[in-house]
Each structure stands twice: as structure tokens, then as C-alpha cells.
Amino acid sequence: MTDYPPVSPFAAGLSGKCPRCGQGALFKSFLGLGDRCAVCKLDYSKADPGDGPAVFVILFVGFVAVAAAFILRFVFFAPLATAFAVAGGAAIFLSLALLRPLKATLIALQYRHKAEQGRLQE
């Protein structure tokens, strides 16, 4: 087995690269993982961030969207439709921009810490 230099899970996650070698692509589509790394042949079948990325994105984007709507409506006195349109557009844009890097970062952290499914001791 080849030894690979340590790769920062955050660098690998933000760039969407393999958590072991930092070279190969992690995704084959927008959010779909590839089968394995083209460079080091790491199997991605055990990578499962679950709902974690969506939860973090929802919490962050919800806060930003509500804050933007509140500021537009009550500080700048924008019409209600304008405040909703801007907040909704920001929510859609931020959700799409953050989901992929956050999913890749959680997968890289899972690999770094050797996280596995819990098992009962027998």
C-alpha cells in the first residue's frame, strides 16, 4: 500500500478532491459521488455524510435569508415583495453554492477520523 502525505480535510472538501490523495475528483455529478478515486483508487462506497451537509446549510442559509429580508424590510423600507424576492434568491444561491463543498468536507473529515457505522459489542 502506498503512503500518501496527509491531506487537509478542509482543502480536499472545498476543492472536491479525494480525501486520501487530494488529487482525484470526489464527485461525478453535482452531488453524486464517484465510485472511486481515479488517482489512488480509494473506494467511495463507504462515504456517507448523511443529512449533515443539508442541516448545516439550512441553518446557515435560513439565518442569512431571514436577516436579509428583515434588514431590507425594516431598515431600508423595501416593499414586501422585494424583500422576499431578494431573500429567496439569496437562499437559493447560497444553498447551491454551499451544499457541494460542505458534503465533500464532511466526507473528508469522516475519512480522516476513520468514522464508521456504530456496532453493538457482542
C-alpha positions in Angstrom: 0.0 0.0 0.0 1.3 3.4 -0.9 1.6 6.0 1.8 0.1 9.3 1.0 1.0 12.6 2.6 -1.7 13.9 4.9 -4.3 16.0 3.1 -6.2 18.7 4.9 -9.9 17.6 5.0 -10.9 21.3 4.6 -8.7 21.7 1.5 -9.9 18.5 0.0 -13.5 19.3 0.8 -13.5 22.8 -0.6 -11.9 21.7 -3.8 -14.0 18.5 -4.1 -10.9 16.2 -4.3 -10.2 12.8 -2.9 -9.7 12.8 0.9 -6.7 10.4 0.7 -4.5 11.8 -2.1 -6.0 15.2 -2.7 -5.8 14.7 -6.4 -8.8 12.8 -7.9 -12.3 14.1 -8.2 -14.8 13.2 -5.5 -17.9 13.9 -7.4 -19.2 12.5 -10.7 -22.2 14.9 -10.8 -23.3 17.9 -8.8 -23.9 15.9 -5.6 -23.3 12.4 -6.8 -20.1 10.7 -5.6 -17.9 8.8 -8.0 -17.2 5.1 -7.4 -13.5 5.5 -6.6 -10.6 7.9 -6.9 -9.0 7.9 -10.4 -5.6 8.5 -8.9 -5.3 6.4 -5.7 -8.3 4.1 -6.2 -9.9 4.9 -2.8 -13.4 3.3 -2.7 -16.0 6.0 -2.1 -18.8 3.5 -1.4 -18.4 3.8 2.4 -18.5 7.6 2.3 -21.8 8.7 3.8 -22.3 12.2 5.3 -26.0 11.5 5.7 -28.1 14.6 6.3 -25.3 16.6 7.9 -24.5 18.9 4.9 -28.2 19.7 4.4 -28.7 20.5 8.1 -25.7 22.9 8.2 -26.7 24.6 5.0 -30.3 25.0 6.1 -29.3 26.6 9.5 -26.8 29.0 7.9 -28.9 29.9 4.8 -32.1 30.3 6.9 -30.4 32.8 9.2 -28.9 34.8 6.3 -32.2 34.8 4.3 -34.3 35.9 7.3 -31.8 38.6 8.3 -31.6 39.9 4.7 -35.4 40.1 4.5 -35.7 41.8 7.9 -33.0 44.4 7.1 -34.5 45.1 3.6 -38.0 45.5 5.0 -37.4 47.3 8.3 -34.2 49.2 7.7 -34.4 50.2 4.1 -38.2 50.0 3.9 -38.2 47.9 0.8 -41.6 46.6 -0.4 -42.5 43.2 1.0 -42.3 41.5 -2.4 -38.8 42.9 -3.0 -37.6 41.7 0.4 -39.0 38.2 -0.2 -37.5 38.1 -3.7 -34.0 39.1 -2.6 -34.1 36.8 0.4 -35.4 33.9 -1.7 -32.8 34.4 -4.4 -30.1 34.6 -1.7 -31.4 31.4 -0.1 -31.4 29.5 -3.4 -27.9 30.8 -4.5 -26.3 30.1 -1.1 -27.9 26.6 -0.8 -26.5 25.6 -4.2 -23.1 27.2 -3.5 -22.6 25.6 -0.1 -24.0 22.1 -0.4 -21.3 20.5 -2.5 -18.3 21.8 -0.6 -19.9 21.1 2.7 -20.7 17.5 1.7 -17.1 17.0 0.4 -15.7 18.4 3.7 -17.8 16.1 5.8 -16.7 13.1 3.7 -13.1 14.1 4.1 -13.5 14.5 7.9 -15.2 11.1 8.0 -12.2 9.6 6.2 -9.6 11.5 8.3 -11.2 10.3 11.6 -11.9 6.8 10.3 -15.6 7.2 11.2 -17.7 4.1 10.7 -21.2 2.9 11.5 -21.6 2.1 15.1 -21.8 -1.6 16.1 -23.1 -3.3 19.2 -20.5 -5.3 21.1 -21.2 -9.0 21.3 
